[in-house]
Structures are given as C-alpha cells and as structure tokens.
Amino acid sequence: MSKFVKGLLQQDLAKAVDGGNTNEFLVVSLMGIPGVDNNVMRGELKQKGIKLLVVKNSLFRSVLREHDMNDAADLFKGPCAVAFGGDSVVDVAKELKDWGKKVKAMEVKGAFLDGAILDAKGAQALASMPTRKELQGQVAGCIASPGAKLAGALKGPGSMIAGCLKTIIEKADKEAA
C-alpha cells in the first residue's frame, strides 16, 4: 500500500475518532466468518446504529496515539475490527454477544471504555450490564417511588374514613327504614 493511500486511510480513521463515535469501542476478530454471515451481521448492526470497521492495526494505532488513547493501541494485535456506536458500548457488547452465539468464529478481544482497557472477559461482562435506557428507567423509578409512597400514605387514612362514613350511612338508612 502506498504512502498516499495509507495517509488517506489514516485521515478517514482520524475523522471517525474525531467524530466522537469511537471514544468507547469493542475490538473483535472476524476471522473465519463466512461472507454471507458477515454481510447479514453488518446490515443488522447498521440498522441499530452500530458500525463494524475492519482496520489496519498500525494505522489505527497511530490514530489512537494522536488522540491520546495510547492504552487502546495495545488491543490491536492480529486481525481486528472495531465495533462502536449505538447508545453506548454496552449496547454494542450486547449485540455482539448475541451475534457471537450465531456466528461461532467471532471472537471478542477487548474493549476501550472511559480511558481504560478491558480484556476479553471484561468486554464480555459489559453485555451483562444494564443499558443506558435501563439505567434511566431505574433512576426514574427511584425518583418516583417516594412520591408514590407518599400518595399511598395520604390516600390510606382518607379511604378508611370514607369506609367508616359509608358504614355509618348504611346503618342509618337501615334504622330509618
């Protein structure tokens, strides 16, 4: 590959990193995956906003070094692809875990998250974490819970008084009849 072509590839990779999409990513090996499965997988991941980019290790390492992500450069040994996008790296990990069950040849090598490197086990553990939407739902539930309890506490005595009044009125109606 000529220097000119390498420079163009490096510029494209730098644009992807500059766009903020690749601050968190998974590194996977796609060796041994049949072409049809690869295309189907990429198409379905693309629909979910996840990109899978096969990279030349030396070029991507130099781009990472330019963007102060030196630690992530250690993940790129052997044939590698970078998976990024979605709402967070957890979404990417969940999708790739599902695809790993369908396509046995795919191997997760590691992940880069918040400036830290995760090995293969750590990257696979990301798939068991709640997604951003699930966490937002949990936070909303925690915020709404005290209000619901307060409303229940206020409603409880009022319903007891209403029940007592209803019983008294029914008794009075029976005695009047």
Contacts in CASP RR format, 6 or more apart in sequence:
PFRMAT RR
TARGET T0000
AUTHOR 0000-0000-0000
METHOD contacts of the structure
MODEL  1
MSKFVKGLLQQDLAKAVDGGNTNEFLVVSLMGIPGVDNNVMRGELKQKGI
KLLVVKNSLFRSVLREHDMNDAADLFKGPCAVAFGGDSVVDVAKELKDWG
KKVKAMEVKGAFLDGAILDAKGAQALASMPTRKELQGQVAGCIASPGAKL
AGALKGPGSMIAGCLKTIIEKADKEAA
1 9 0 8 1.000
6 56 0 8 1.000
6 59 0 8 1.000
7 59 0 8 1.000
9 56 0 8 1.000
9 59 0 8 1.000
10 59 0 8 1.000
10 62 0 8 1.000
10 63 0 8 1.000
13 55 0 8 1.000
13 59 0 8 1.000
13 60 0 8 1.000
13 63 0 8 1.000
14 63 0 8 1.000
14 66 0 8 1.000
14 67 0 8 1.000
16 22 0 8 1.000
16 53 0 8 1.000
17 23 0 8 1.000
17 63 0 8 1.000
17 64 0 8 1.000
17 67 0 8 1.000
17 69 0 8 1.000
18 67 0 8 1.000
21 51 0 8 1.000
21 84 0 8 1.000
21 85 0 8 1.000
22 82 0 8 1.000
22 84 0 8 1.000
24 84 0 8 1.000
24 88 0 8 1.000
24 89 0 8 1.000
24 111 0 8 1.000
24 112 0 8 1.000
24 113 0 8 1.000
24 114 0 8 1.000
25 72 0 8 1.000
25 82 0 8 1.000
25 83 0 8 1.000
25 84 0 8 1.000
25 89 0 8 1.000
25 92 0 8 1.000
25 111 0 8 1.000
25 112 0 8 1.000
26 82 0 8 1.000
26 83 0 8 1.000
26 84 0 8 1.000
26 89 0 8 1.000
26 92 0 8 1.000
26 93 0 8 1.000
26 96 0 8 1.000
26 108 0 8 1.000
26 110 0 8 1.000
26 111 0 8 1.000
26 123 0 8 1.000
26 126 0 8 1.000
27 75 0 8 1.000
27 76 0 8 1.000
27 80 0 8 1.000
27 81 0 8 1.000
27 82 0 8 1.000
27 83 0 8 1.000
27 108 0 8 1.000
27 109 0 8 1.000
27 110 0 8 1.000
27 111 0 8 1.000
27 112 0 8 1.000
27 123 0 8 1.000
28 52 0 8 1.000
28 80 0 8 1.000
28 81 0 8 1.000
28 83 0 8 1.000
28 96 0 8 1.000
28 106 0 8 1.000
28 107 0 8 1.000
28 108 0 8 1.000
28 109 0 8 1.000
28 110 0 8 1.000
29 78 0 8 1.000
29 79 0 8 1.000
29 80 0 8 1.000
29 81 0 8 1.000
29 106 0 8 1.000
29 107 0 8 1.000
29 109 0 8 1.000
30 38 0 8 1.000
30 52 0 8 1.000
30 54 0 8 1.000
30 79 0 8 1.000
30 81 0 8 1.000
30 105 0 8 1.000
30 106 0 8 1.000
31 79 0 8 1.000
31 105 0 8 1.000
31 107 0 8 1.000
32 105 0 8 1.000
33 41 0 8 1.000
33 103 0 8 1.000
33 105 0 8 1.000
33 106 0 8 1.000
37 102 0 8 1.000
37 103 0 8 1.000
41 52 0 8 1.000
41 99 0 8 1.000
41 102 0 8 1.000
41 103 0 8 1.000
42 52 0 8 1.000
45 51 0 8 1.000
45 52 0 8 1.000
45 83 0 8 1.000
45 95 0 8 1.000
45 99 0 8 1.000
48 86 0 8 1.000
48 91 0 8 1.000
48 95 0 8 1.000
49 85 0 8 1.000
49 86 0 8 1.000
50 83 0 8 1.000
50 84 0 8 1.000
50 85 0 8 1.000
50 86 0 8 1.000
50 91 0 8 1.000
50 92 0 8 1.000
50 95 0 8 1.000
51 83 0 8 1.000
51 84 0 8 1.000
51 85 0 8 1.000
52 81 0 8 1.000
52 82 0 8 1.000
52 83 0 8 1.000
53 81 0 8 1.000
53 82 0 8 1.000
53 83 0 8 1.000
53 84 0 8 1.000
54 79 0 8 1.000
54 80 0 8 1.000
54 81 0 8 1.000
55 76 0 8 1.000
55 80 0 8 1.000
55 81 0 8 1.000
55 82 0 8 1.000
57 76 0 8 1.000
57 77 0 8 1.000
57 78 0 8 1.000
57 80 0 8 1.000
60 73 0 8 1.000
60 76 0 8 1.000
60 80 0 8 1.000
60 82 0 8 1.000
61 73 0 8 1.000
61 76 0 8 1.000
64 70 0 8 1.000
64 72 0 8 1.000
64 73 0 8 1.000
65 73 0 8 1.000
69 112 0 8 1.000
69 115 0 8 1.000
71 112 0 8 1.000
71 115 0 8 1.000
71 116 0 8 1.000
71 117 0 8 1.000
72 112 0 8 1.000
72 115 0 8 1.000
72 117 0 8 1.000
74 117 0 8 1.000
75 109 0 8 1.000
75 110 0 8 1.000
75 111 0 8 1.000
75 112 0 8 1.000
75 117 0 8 1.000
77 109 0 8 1.000
80 109 0 8 1.000
83 92 0 8 1.000
83 96 0 8 1.000
84 92 0 8 1.000
85 91 0 8 1.000
85 92 0 8 1.000
86 92 0 8 1.000
87 131 0 8 1.000
87 132 0 8 1.000
87 133 0 8 1.000
88 131 0 8 1.000
88 132 0 8 1.000
89 111 0 8 1.000
89 113 0 8 1.000
89 126 0 8 1.000
90 126 0 8 1.000
90 127 0 8 1.000
90 129 0 8 1.000
90 130 0 8 1.000
90 131 0 8 1.000
90 132 0 8 1.000
91 131 0 8 1.000
91 132 0 8 1.000
93 108 0 8 1.000
93 111 0 8 1.000
93 123 0 8 1.000
93 124 0 8 1.000
93 126 0 8 1.000
93 127 0 8 1.000
93 129 0 8 1.000
94 126 0 8 1.000
94 127 0 8 1.000
94 131 0 8 1.000
96 106 0 8 1.000
96 108 0 8 1.000
96 127 0 8 1.000
97 108 0 8 1.000
97 124 0 8 1.000
97 127 0 8 1.000
99 106 0 8 1.000
100 106 0 8 1.000
107 120 0 8 1.000
108 120 0 8 1.000
108 123 0 8 1.000
108 124 0 8 1.000
109 120 0 8 1.000
109 123 0 8 1.000
110 117 0 8 1.000
110 118 0 8 1.000
110 119 0 8 1.000
110 120 0 8 1.000
110 122 0 8 1.000
110 123 0 8 1.000
111 117 0 8 1.000
111 118 0 8 1.000
111 122 0 8 1.000
111 123 0 8 1.000
111 126 0 8 1.000
112 118 0 8 1.000
113 126 0 8 1.000
118 125 0 8 1.000
118 126 0 8 1.000
130 138 0 8 1.000
END
